Amino acid sequence: MKISEILKQDRLLLSFEVFPPKSDYAFESVKDAVRKVATLRPAFMSVTYGAGGGTSEYTLDIAREINERFSVPSIAHLTCVASDRDTVRKRISAIKDAGIENIMALRGDLTPELEKSDRSHWEYRHAVDLIRDIKEISPEMCIGGACYPEVHPESRNQAEDIQHLLEKVNEGCDFLTTQMFFDNNLFYTFLYKIRDAGIKAPVIPGIMPITKAIQLERAVKLSGSFIPQRFKALVDHFGTSDEAMKQAGIVYATDQIIDLYANGIKCVHVYSMNQPDVAARIKDNLSKIVV
């Protein structure tokens, strides 16, 4: 089922993101975690690529199993990184053959080696280039794109960022999912700005439950997220206890999700980090809200 159709449903929705293993050795343990998340019956699940496209061969296998075995709609990530037109055409064909109707089109994370390399010759330098080709190759495919409520780290300012976002939507992006954020007011302001700029595509807020203090540093590095003082205090107070930090992080994420629903947002996407217990506890916290 297409995500664009799911988002039209008149009910509150919760979805989860999972990622493939980094090696064959970890494949079965990751699949076990993914299966446990799938049994929670989310509205859909997205399956990522690794940095530099390094785990791309596993993405389709996991997305297919989610779709076929659990009847949970899946969306397979596809990135510009390490891709050329021939590769993209083959991957789109494989995704269609697997019965998957959704692709998340992204620039993709760069490995340290790629960051230092000359990327001027890449056939896909930006997500908009990839979106354009997917729409041309497979016009029936539902395409998702990423957005940054607090400005993409490589953009000069938010106005430039929003203009690039408008280009992605105009080229065929059917919906947008945000990078993680920890202050809902930043999301509401961002939503107002992009609507004012003419972007009408559905926007799904992405929430990252921080269950270990060390995750916060990485999250800030990846997304440049603003950390509210009340969340800093939470990490400072509970960060030295694994169980306390996990519970506090889940409660904080749940509070964000409830606030989003209460303010008219119909679907929230949770970056579950392949932690089925975290996903389950969030789903349980919302058991009378998301039904």
C-alpha contacts under 8 A as a table, 3 or more apart, distances in Angstrom:
res1	aa1	res2	aa2	distance
1	M	5	E	7.22
1	M	6	I	7.36
1	M	73	P	5.74
1	M	100	I	7.81
1	M	101	E	6.37
2	K	5	E	5.37
2	K	6	I	6.50
2	K	73	P	7.53
2	K	101	E	5.64
2	K	102	N	6.05
2	K	142	C	5.95
3	I	6	I	4.92
3	I	7	L	6.17
3	I	44	F	7.58
3	I	73	P	7.77
3	I	102	N	6.81
3	I	142	C	6.87
4	S	7	L	5.34
4	S	8	K	6.86
4	S	142	C	6.78
4	S	174	D	6.51
4	S	175	F	6.84
5	E	8	K	5.31
5	E	9	Q	7.22
6	I	9	Q	5.60
6	I	43	A	7.44
7	L	202	P	7.79
7	L	266	K	7.69
7	L	267	C	7.22
11	R	266	K	6.80
11	R	290	V	7.80
12	L	261	Y	7.36
12	L	265	I	8.00
12	L	266	K	4.78
12	L	267	C	5.92
12	L	289	I	7.57
12	L	290	V	5.58
12	L	291	V	7.64
13	L	42	P	7.58
13	L	43	A	5.86
13	L	266	K	5.95
13	L	267	C	4.41
13	L	268	V	6.45
13	L	290	V	6.40
14	L	42	P	5.72
14	L	43	A	5.73
14	L	44	F	7.76
14	L	267	C	5.66
14	L	268	V	5.17
14	L	269	H	6.01
14	L	270	V	7.47
14	L	290	V	7.23
15	S	42	P	5.02
15	S	43	A	5.25
15	S	44	F	5.15
15	S	45	M	5.73
15	S	267	C	7.48
15	S	268	V	6.35
15	S	269	H	4.71
15	S	270	V	6.09
16	F	37	V	7.77
16	F	42	P	6.80
16	F	44	F	6.86
16	F	45	M	5.00
16	F	46	S	6.56
16	F	269	H	5.58
16	F	270	V	4.78
16	F	271	Y	5.99
16	F	272	S	6.08
16	F	279	A	7.70
17	E	45	M	5.51
17	E	46	S	4.70
17	E	47	V	6.04
17	E	48	T	7.50
17	E	269	H	7.26
17	E	270	V	6.24
17	E	271	Y	5.02
17	E	272	S	5.85
17	E	273	M	7.13
17	E	274	N	7.80
18	V	34	V	6.64
18	V	45	M	7.23
18	V	46	S	6.24
18	V	47	V	5.18
18	V	48	T	6.58
18	V	271	Y	7.18
18	V	272	S	6.49
18	V	273	M	5.96
18	V	274	N	5.33
19	F	47	V	5.34
19	F	48	T	4.93
19	F	49	Y	6.94
19	F	50	G	7.66
19	F	59	T	7.59
19	F	273	M	7.12
19	F	274	N	6.72
20	P	27	F	7.51
20	P	30	V	6.73
20	P	31	K	7.95
20	P	47	V	7.01
20	P	48	T	6.73
20	P	49	Y	7.13
20	P	50	G	7.54
20	P	55	T	6.48
20	P	58	Y	5.78
20	P	59	T	5.81
20	P	62	I	7.19
21	P	24	D	7.20
21	P	26	A	5.62
21	P	27	F	5.34
21	P	30	V	5.99
21	P	55	T	6.78
21	P	58	Y	7.19
22	K	26	A	6.95
22	K	27	F	7.88
22	K	50	G	7.47
22	K	54	G	7.46
22	K	55	T	5.83
23	S	26	A	5.62
23	S	27	F	6.56
23	S	55	T	7.67
24	D	27	F	5.10
25	Y	28	E	7.53
26	A	29	S	5.54
26	A	30	V	6.17
27	F	30	V	5.30
27	F	31	K	6.10
28	E	31	K	4.99
28	E	32	D	6.11
29	S	32	D	5.10
29	S	33	A	6.42
30	V	33	A	5.12
30	V	34	V	6.18
30	V	274	N	7.16
31	K	34	V	4.98
31	K	35	R	6.06
31	K	62	I	7.13
32	D	35	R	5.15
32	D	36	K	6.38
33	A	36	K	5.21
33	A	37	V	6.42
33	A	274	N	5.85
33	A	275	Q	6.67
33	A	276	P	5.92
34	V	37	V	5.13
34	V	38	A	6.16
34	V	62	I	7.94
34	V	274	N	6.38
34	V	276	P	7.37
35	R	38	A	4.95
35	R	39	T	6.33
35	R	66	I	7.36
36	K	39	T	5.25
36	K	40	L	7.07
36	K	276	P	5.79
37	V	40	L	5.53
37	V	41	R	7.77
37	V	274	N	7.77
37	V	275	Q	7.84
37	V	276	P	5.07
37	V	279	A	6.67
37	V	280	A	7.38
38	A	41	R	5.67
38	A	42	P	6.81
38	A	45	M	7.67
38	A	66	I	6.61
38	A	70	F	6.55
38	A	72	V	6.94
39	T	70	F	7.11
40	L	280	A	6.84
40	L	283	K	7.60
41	R	44	F	7.92
41	R	72	V	6.72
42	P	45	M	6.92
42	P	72	V	7.06
43	A	72	V	7.00
43	A	73	P	7.22
44	F	72	V	5.65
44	F	73	P	4.80
44	F	74	S	5.55
44	F	75	I	7.62
45	M	66	I	7.75
45	M	72	V	7.07
45	M	73	P	6.51
45	M	74	S	4.86
45	M	75	I	6.36
46	S	63	A	7.50
46	S	74	S	5.57
46	S	75	I	4.65
46	S	76	A	6.05
46	S	77	H	7.22
47	V	59	T	6.02
47	V	62	I	7.24
47	V	63	A	6.16
47	V	74	S	7.39
47	V	75	I	6.30
47	V	76	A	5.23
47	V	77	H	5.98
48	T	59	T	6.48
48	T	76	A	6.69
48	T	77	H	5.03
48	T	78	L	7.89
49	Y	53	G	5.64
49	Y	54	G	7.17
49	Y	55	T	5.77
49	Y	56	S	5.30
49	Y	59	T	6.41
49	Y	77	H	5.96
49	Y	78	L	6.93
49	Y	79	T	7.40
49	Y	108	G	7.83
50	G	53	G	5.19
50	G	54	G	5.23
50	G	55	T	5.02
50	G	56	S	6.75
50	G	109	D	7.59
51	A	54	G	6.08
51	A	55	T	7.90
51	A	108	G	6.73
51	A	109	D	4.76
51	A	110	L	5.68
51	A	111	T	5.84
52	G	81	V	5.58
52	G	82	A	6.24
52	G	108	G	7.02
52	G	109	D	6.13
52	G	110	L	5.36
52	G	111	T	5.59
52	G	114	L	7.54
53	G	56	S	5.31
53	G	79	T	7.12
53	G	81	V	6.17
53	G	82	A	6.08
53	G	108	G	7.70
54	G	57	E	7.96
55	T	58	Y	5.77
55	T	59	T	6.88
56	S	59	T	5.24
56	S	60	L	7.54
57	E	60	L	6.71
57	E	61	D	7.59
58	Y	61	D	5.34
58	Y	62	I	6.39
59	T	62	I	5.51
59	T	63	A	6.17
59	T	76	A	6.59
59	T	77	H	7.43
60	L	63	A	5.01
60	L	64	R	5.89
60	L	76	A	6.53
60	L	95	I	6.81
60	L	98	A	7.94
61	D	64	R	5.26
61	D	65	E	6.36
62	I	65	E	5.22
62	I	66	I	6.27
63	A	66	I	5.24
63	A	67	N	6.25
63	A	74	S	5.62
63	A	75	I	6.77
63	A	76	A	6.14
63	A	100	I	7.75
64	R	67	N	5.12
64	R	68	E	5.97
64	R	74	S	7.56
64	R	98	A	5.94
64	R	99	G	7.49
64	R	100	I	7.06
65	E	68	E	5.14
65	E	69	R	5.30
65	E	70	F	7.20
66	I	69	R	5.80
66	I	70	F	5.34
66	I	71	S	6.62
66	I	72	V	5.76
66	I	73	P	7.16
66	I	74	S	6.45
67	N	70	F	5.94
67	N	71	S	4.89
67	N	72	V	5.02
67	N	73	P	5.24
67	N	74	S	5.73
67	N	99	G	7.92
67	N	100	I	7.31
68	E	71	S	5.43
68	E	72	V	7.65
73	P	100	I	7.70
74	S	100	I	6.69
74	S	101	E	7.95
74	S	102	N	6.90
75	I	100	I	6.99
75	I	101	E	7.31
75	I	102	N	4.67
75	I	103	I	5.32
75	I	104	M	6.42
76	A	95	I	7.66
76	A	100	I	7.77
76	A	102	N	6.49
76	A	103	I	5.05
76	A	104	M	6.04
77	H	103	I	5.70
77	H	104	M	4.50
77	H	105	A	6.22
77	H	106	L	7.32
78	L	103	I	6.60
78	L	104	M	5.94
78	L	105	A	5.20
78	L	106	L	6.27
79	T	82	A	7.75
79	T	83	S	7.09
79	T	105	A	5.91
79	T	106	L	4.73
79	T	107	R	5.21
79	T	108	G	5.06
79	T	127	A	7.50
79	T	130	L	7.68
80	C	83	S	5.39
80	C	84	D	7.73
80	C	105	A	7.98
80	C	106	L	6.45
80	C	107	R	4.81
80	C	108	G	6.20
80	C	124	Y	5.15
80	C	125	R	6.40
80	C	126	H	6.78
80	C	127	A	6.59
80	C	130	L	6.54
81	V	107	R	6.33
81	V	108	G	5.69
81	V	109	D	7.42
81	V	110	L	7.18
81	V	124	Y	7.54
81	V	125	R	7.88
83	S	87	T	5.88
83	S	88	V	6.37
83	S	123	E	7.63
83	S	124	Y	7.13
84	D	87	T	5.31
84	D	88	V	6.16
84	D	122	W	7.42
84	D	123	E	5.67
84	D	124	Y	6.85
85	R	88	V	5.08
85	R	89	R	6.07
85	R	123	E	6.98
86	D	89	R	5.18
86	D	90	K	6.32
87	T	90	K	5.20
87	T	91	R	6.18
88	V	91	R	5.08
88	V	92	I	6.07
89	R	92	I	5.26
89	R	93	S	6.27
89	R	137	I	7.21
90	K	93	S	5.10
90	K	94	A	6.24
91	R	94	A	4.99
91	R	95	I	6.09
92	I	95	I	5.05
92	I	96	K	6.21
92	I	134	I	7.55
92	I	138	S	7.70
93	S	96	K	5.19
93	S	97	D	6.13
94	A	97	D	4.99
94	A	98	A	6.22
95	I	98	A	5.16
95	I	99	G	6.71
95	I	100	I	5.61
95	I	101	E	7.66
96	K	99	G	5.18
96	K	100	I	5.51
96	K	101	E	6.63
97	D	100	I	7.51
101	E	141	M	5.52
101	E	142	C	6.08
102	N	141	M	5.94
102	N	142	C	4.74
102	N	143	I	5.90
102	N	144	G	7.45
103	I	141	M	7.18
103	I	142	C	6.35
103	I	143	I	5.07
103	I	144	G	6.16
104	M	143	I	5.82
104	M	144	G	4.49
104	M	145	G	5.78
105	A	127	A	6.13
105	A	130	L	6.50
105	A	131	I	6.14
105	A	143	I	6.67
105	A	144	G	6.04
105	A	145	G	5.52
105	A	146	A	7.84
106	L	126	H	7.71
106	L	127	A	4.93
106	L	130	L	7.64
106	L	145	G	6.41
106	L	146	A	6.77
107	R	125	R	7.04
107	R	126	H	5.35
107	R	127	A	4.69
110	L	113	E	7.78
110	L	114	L	5.62
110	L	115	E	5.83
111	T	114	L	5.18
111	T	115	E	6.22
112	P	115	E	5.11
112	P	116	K	6.61
113	E	116	K	5.43
113	E	117	S	6.38
114	L	117	S	4.91
114	L	118	D	7.88
114	L	119	R	7.90
118	D	121	H	7.37
119	R	122	W	5.45
119	R	125	R	7.35
120	S	125	R	7.70
122	W	125	R	5.82
124	Y	127	A	7.35
124	Y	129	D	5.72
124	Y	130	L	6.22
125	R	129	D	7.02
126	H	129	D	5.60
126	H	130	L	7.03
127	A	130	L	5.12
127	A	131	I	6.17
127	A	145	G	7.85
127	A	168	K	7.45
128	V	131	I	5.00
128	V	132	R	6.12
128	V	167	E	6.92
128	V	168	K	4.97
128	V	171	E	7.01
129	D	132	R	5.24
129	D	133	D	6.51
130	L	133	D	5.26
130	L	134	I	6.18
131	I	134	I	5.16
131	I	135	K	6.15
131	I	143	I	7.29
131	I	168	K	6.99
131	I	171	E	6.55
131	I	172	G	6.52
131	I	173	C	6.68
132	R	135	K	5.36
132	R	136	E	6.31
132	R	171	E	5.53
132	R	172	G	6.82
133	D	136	E	4.96
133	D	137	I	5.96
134	I	137	I	5.13
134	I	138	S	5.66
134	I	139	P	7.11
134	I	141	M	7.65
135	K	138	S	5.28
135	K	139	P	4.46
135	K	140	E	7.55
135	K	141	M	7.06
135	K	171	E	7.76
135	K	172	G	6.32
136	E	139	P	5.75
138	S	141	M	5.64
142	C	173	C	7.73
142	C	174	D	6.25
143	I	172	G	7.10
143	I	173	C	5.11
143	I	174	D	5.32
143	I	175	F	6.92
144	G	173	C	5.63
144	G	174	D	5.79
144	G	175	F	5.01
144	G	176	L	5.57
144	G	177	T	7.25
145	G	168	K	7.60
145	G	173	C	6.17
145	G	174	D	7.83
145	G	175	F	6.39
145	G	176	L	4.78
145	G	177	T	6.28
146	A	176	L	5.45
146	A	177	T	5.04
146	A	178	T	5.66
146	A	179	Q	6.91
147	C	152	H	7.57
147	C	165	L	7.10
147	C	176	L	6.42
147	C	177	T	6.10
147	C	178	T	4.71
147	C	179	Q	6.19
148	Y	151	V	5.07
148	Y	152	H	5.43
148	Y	178	T	5.54
148	Y	179	Q	5.32
148	Y	223	S	7.84
149	P	178	T	6.64
149	P	179	Q	7.14
149	P	181	F	7.47
149	P	186	L	6.46
149	P	187	F	5.57
149	P	190	F	5.37
149	P	191	L	7.95
150	E	158	Q	7.59
150	E	186	L	7.06
150	E	190	F	7.69
150	E	224	G	7.42
150	E	225	S	6.74
150	E	226	F	7.81
151	V	155	S	6.69
151	V	157	N	6.69
151	V	158	Q	5.23
151	V	161	D	6.29
152	H	155	S	5.30
152	H	158	Q	7.84
152	H	161	D	6.58
152	H	223	S	7.53
153	P	223	S	6.96
153	P	224	G	6.65
155	S	158	Q	7.20
155	S	160	E	6.64
155	S	161	D	5.87
156	R	160	E	6.70
156	R	161	D	7.72
157	N	160	E	5.56
157	N	161	D	6.38
158	Q	161	D	4.80
158	Q	162	I	6.05
159	A	162	I	5.22
159	A	163	Q	6.28
160	E	163	Q	5.11
160	E	164	H	6.41
161	D	164	H	5.26
161	D	165	L	6.31
162	I	165	L	4.84
162	I	166	L	6.18
162	I	194	I	6.47
162	I	197	A	7.59
163	Q	166	L	5.08
163	Q	167	E	6.42
164	H	167	E	5.06
164	H	168	K	6.45
165	L	168	K	5.13
165	L	169	V	6.44
166	L	169	V	5.17
166	L	170	N	6.09
166	L	197	A	7.78
166	L	198	G	7.51
166	L	199	I	5.97
167	E	170	N	5.05
167	E	171	E	6.17
168	K	171	E	5.19
168	K	172	G	6.62
168	K	173	C	5.76
169	V	172	G	5.32
169	V	173	C	4.44
169	V	174	D	6.77
169	V	175	F	7.88
169	V	199	I	7.21
169	V	201	A	7.08
170	N	173	C	7.02
173	C	176	L	7.48
173	C	201	A	7.87
174	D	201	A	6.17
174	D	202	P	7.50
175	F	201	A	5.23
175	F	202	P	4.95
175	F	203	V	6.02
175	F	204	I	7.68
176	L	201	A	6.92
176	L	202	P	6.22
176	L	203	V	4.72
176	L	204	I	6.05
177	T	203	V	5.70
177	T	204	I	4.60
177	T	205	P	5.85
177	T	206	G	6.30
177	T	269	H	7.67
178	T	203	V	7.26
178	T	204	I	6.31
178	T	205	P	5.10
178	T	206	G	5.11
179	Q	205	P	7.58
179	Q	206	G	5.72
179	Q	207	I	7.89
179	Q	223	S	6.74
180	M	205	P	7.62
180	M	206	G	5.05
180	M	207	I	5.17
180	M	208	M	5.73
180	M	219	A	7.98
180	M	223	S	7.04
180	M	225	S	7.35
181	F	184	N	7.20
181	F	186	L	7.84
181	F	187	F	7.61
181	F	206	G	7.22
181	F	207	I	6.48
181	F	208	M	7.49
181	F	225	S	5.81
181	F	226	F	7.23
182	F	207	I	7.63
182	F	225	S	7.18
182	F	226	F	6.89
182	F	227	I	6.14
182	F	228	P	6.95
182	F	231	F	7.90
182	F	256	Q	7.77
183	D	186	L	5.74
183	D	187	F	7.27
183	D	226	F	7.34
183	D	227	I	7.25
183	D	228	P	6.46
183	D	256	Q	7.94
184	N	187	F	5.12
184	N	188	Y	6.40
184	N	256	Q	6.75
184	N	259	D	7.90
184	N	260	L	7.37
185	N	188	Y	5.06
185	N	189	T	6.17
186	L	189	T	5.22
186	L	190	F	6.13
187	F	190	F	5.00
187	F	191	L	6.07
187	F	205	P	7.61
188	Y	191	L	5.09
188	Y	192	Y	6.30
189	T	192	Y	5.18
189	T	193	K	6.33
190	F	193	K	5.11
190	F	194	I	6.28
191	L	194	I	5.39
191	L	195	R	6.16
191	L	203	V	7.93
192	Y	195	R	5.31
192	Y	196	D	6.15
193	K	196	D	5.07
193	K	197	A	6.28
194	I	197	A	4.86
194	I	198	G	6.47
194	I	199	I	5.43
194	I	200	K	7.98
195	R	198	G	5.17
195	R	199	I	5.04
195	R	200	K	6.07
196	D	199	I	7.38
204	I	265	I	7.93
204	I	267	C	5.90
204	I	268	V	5.69
204	I	269	H	6.46
205	P	267	C	7.47
205	P	268	V	5.37
205	P	269	H	6.08
206	G	268	V	6.24
206	G	269	H	4.73
206	G	270	V	5.73
206	G	271	Y	6.86
207	I	253	A	6.66
207	I	256	Q	7.81
207	I	257	I	7.61
207	I	268	V	7.31
207	I	269	H	6.20
207	I	270	V	4.90
207	I	271	Y	6.08
208	M	253	A	6.91
208	M	270	V	5.97
208	M	271	Y	4.98
208	M	272	S	6.94
209	P	249	G	5.54
209	P	250	I	5.64
209	P	252	Y	7.49
209	P	253	A	5.26
209	P	270	V	7.64
209	P	271	Y	7.18
209	P	272	S	7.13
209	P	278	V	7.95
210	I	213	A	7.18
210	I	215	Q	6.20
210	I	216	L	6.56
210	I	245	M	8.00
210	I	246	K	7.24
210	I	249	G	4.98
210	I	250	I	7.24
210	I	253	A	7.86
211	T	215	Q	7.31
211	T	242	D	7.64
211	T	245	M	5.53
211	T	246	K	4.03
211	T	247	Q	7.30
211	T	248	A	7.54
211	T	249	G	5.03
211	T	250	I	6.92
212	K	215	Q	5.48
212	K	216	L	7.44
212	K	239	G	6.58
212	K	242	D	6.52
212	K	245	M	6.00
212	K	246	K	6.41
212	K	249	G	7.93
213	A	216	L	5.69
213	A	217	E	7.75
213	A	235	V	6.05
213	A	239	G	4.99
213	A	240	T	7.58
213	A	245	M	7.25
214	I	217	E	5.86
214	I	218	R	7.16
215	Q	218	R	5.34
215	Q	219	A	6.10
216	L	219	A	5.01
216	L	220	V	6.18
217	E	220	V	5.29
217	E	221	K	6.25
218	R	221	K	5.01
218	R	222	L	6.14
219	A	222	L	5.24
219	A	223	S	6.09
219	A	224	G	7.53
219	A	225	S	7.23
220	V	223	S	5.39
220	V	224	G	4.72
220	V	225	S	5.09
220	V	226	F	7.53
221	K	224	G	5.62
221	K	225	S	7.94
227	I	231	F	6.49
227	I	232	K	6.60
228	P	231	F	5.37
228	P	232	K	6.40
229	Q	232	K	4.97
229	Q	233	A	6.14
230	R	233	A	5.08
230	R	234	L	6.26
231	F	234	L	4.88
231	F	235	V	6.32
232	K	235	V	5.22
232	K	236	D	6.08
233	A	236	D	5.01
233	A	237	H	6.00
234	L	237	H	5.27
234	L	238	F	5.97
234	L	239	G	7.51
234	L	248	A	7.27
235	V	238	F	5.36
235	V	239	G	4.73
235	V	245	M	7.05
236	D	239	G	5.62
236	D	240	T	7.89
237	H	240	T	7.54
238	F	241	S	5.80
238	F	244	A	5.71
238	F	245	M	5.02
238	F	248	A	7.41
239	G	242	D	6.92
239	G	244	A	7.48
239	G	245	M	5.26
240	T	245	M	7.46
241	S	244	A	5.27
241	S	245	M	5.88
242	D	245	M	5.28
242	D	246	K	6.11
243	E	246	K	5.11
243	E	247	Q	6.24
244	A	247	Q	5.22
244	A	248	A	6.05
245	M	248	A	5.04
245	M	249	G	5.84
246	K	249	G	5.16
246	K	250	I	6.15
247	Q	250	I	5.23
247	Q	251	V	6.19
248	A	251	V	5.12
248	A	252	Y	6.12
249	G	252	Y	5.10
249	G	253	A	6.18
250	I	253	A	5.16
250	I	254	T	6.01
250	I	278	V	6.97
250	I	281	R	7.42
250	I	282	I	6.49
251	V	254	T	5.01
251	V	255	D	6.07
251	V	282	I	7.92
252	Y	255	D	5.09
252	Y	256	Q	6.38
253	A	256	Q	5.09
253	A	257	I	6.29
253	A	282	I	7.94
254	T	257	I	5.04
254	T	258	I	6.16
254	T	282	I	6.14
254	T	285	N	7.01
254	T	286	L	7.72
255	D	258	I	5.22
255	D	259	D	6.19
256	Q	259	D	5.20
256	Q	260	L	6.26
257	I	260	L	5.08
257	I	261	Y	6.29
257	I	268	V	6.82
258	I	261	Y	5.15
258	I	262	A	6.08
258	I	286	L	7.97
259	D	262	A	5.01
259	D	263	N	6.24
260	L	263	N	5.17
260	L	264	G	6.64
260	L	265	I	5.38
260	L	268	V	7.90
261	Y	264	G	5.38
261	Y	265	I	4.80
261	Y	266	K	6.08
261	Y	267	C	7.75
262	A	265	I	7.24
265	I	268	V	7.47
270	V	279	A	7.91
272	S	275	Q	5.71
272	S	276	P	7.35
272	S	278	V	6.83
272	S	279	A	5.89
275	Q	278	V	5.44
275	Q	279	A	6.41
276	P	279	A	4.98
276	P	280	A	5.92
277	D	280	A	5.02
277	D	281	R	6.12
278	V	281	R	5.21
278	V	282	I	6.28
279	A	282	I	5.27
279	A	283	K	6.16
280	A	283	K	5.02
280	A	284	D	6.00
281	R	284	D	4.97
281	R	285	N	6.11
282	I	285	N	5.04
282	I	286	L	6.48
283	K	286	L	5.17
283	K	287	S	6.11
283	K	290	V	7.92
284	D	287	S	4.89
286	L	289	I	5.02
286	L	290	V	5.70
287	S	290	V	5.79
287	S	291	V	6.42
288	K	291	V	6.39
